């Protein structure tokens, strides 16, 4: 009797481990891009870099953010160049080559940020640290790393696997989960409202944002393990089935 009781409890623990590991695999990460002091600028070298790279990491994945804007002046439409990525106590900023302010904005030129993750994620929320005038944003996901340099925003949007625009975001956290459910990507573009990415015709030139953070959830197909060792969740599943079979056999004997 005691042996049966022990086997049943061990099986129960193994099952709980299975659910626990599954929960960890689909956990959310709240990224905080704010600094405790003044402006901190991106890194990078070369004529096309313009200091446009910021790097962040979490327990689950690494993130690189680069800044872009359509500042290469030509007969309409203008094309995209790198910009300077920065962040301060309110969040992410974009200093483009026309020096149009310390926001991610769409005044004269449209500023966007490219978020590149090591693993598939879904972006489920955005935290607006500060905005001026209006707070509309555009967001897009890509199956492969998009080419931005020298392109138009319309061309970039045409290569997206998902794109949408959202109006009148509030300061602090805004949920995007209902709109981005099931959209997993390593490559996301977020910025001031850009009609090429959805809802053309909204007012433009007045969206000035500082992005304090984003919320992500691990994608359905995370990076595979680097060894042949079975994952803990798989071991827990096998253990729970094996112990359950032994318990049933002992009980019926």
Secondary structure, DSSP 8 states (H G I E B T S, - for coil): -HHHHHHHHHHHHHHHHHHHHHHHHT-EEEEE---SSS-EE-B--STTTTT-EEEEE-SS-EEEEEEEEEEE--SSS-EEEEEEEEEETTEEEEE-TT---SSEE-SSS-EEEEEEEEEEEEEEEEEEEEEEEB--EEEEEESS----TT--HHHHHHT-SEEEEE-S--SEEEE-HHHHTT--EEEEEEEE--GGGS-TTS--S-EEEEEEEEEEEE-SS----SSSS--HHHHHHHHHHHHHHHHHHHHH-
